[in-house]
Amino acid sequence: MKFILIAAALNLQITYPTEDVCRQALEEVKAQDSKAICIPKGEDKNDEMFDQFFKMVDKLQMMENQ
């Protein structure tokens, strides 16, 4: 509970990379707060763009090495 209060005071965003991790954390938090919910991070458009860029670079390098 102290962490949640500190996070709220500092405007920290508590997110989890996957739904499984989020649900694991939810089980721990529910012991302190039965109204707790789980909101996974989701996908970020910028992250997707960089991932596509790096995939393209990898493909170009593979083509160059052939």
Secondary structure in CASP SS format (residue, H / E / C, confidence):
PFRMAT SS
TARGET T0000
AUTHOR 0000-0000-0000
METHOD secondary structure of the structure
MODEL  1
M C 1.00
K H 1.00
F H 1.00
I H 1.00
L H 1.00
I H 1.00
A H 1.00
A H 1.00
A H 1.00
L C 1.00
N C 1.00
L C 1.00
Q C 1.00
I C 1.00
T C 1.00
Y C 1.00
P C 1.00
T C 1.00
E H 1.00
D H 1.00
V H 1.00
C H 1.00
R H 1.00
Q H 1.00
A H 1.00
L H 1.00
E H 1.00
E H 1.00
V H 1.00
K H 1.00
A C 1.00
Q C 1.00
D C 1.00
S C 1.00
K C 1.00
A C 1.00
I C 1.00
C C 1.00
I C 1.00
P C 1.00
K C 1.00
G C 1.00
E C 1.00
D C 1.00
K H 1.00
N H 1.00
D H 1.00
E H 1.00
M H 1.00
F H 1.00
D H 1.00
Q H 1.00
F H 1.00
F H 1.00
K H 1.00
M H 1.00
V H 1.00
D H 1.00
K H 1.00
L H 1.00
Q H 1.00
M H 1.00
M H 1.00
E H 1.00
N H 1.00
Q C 1.00
END
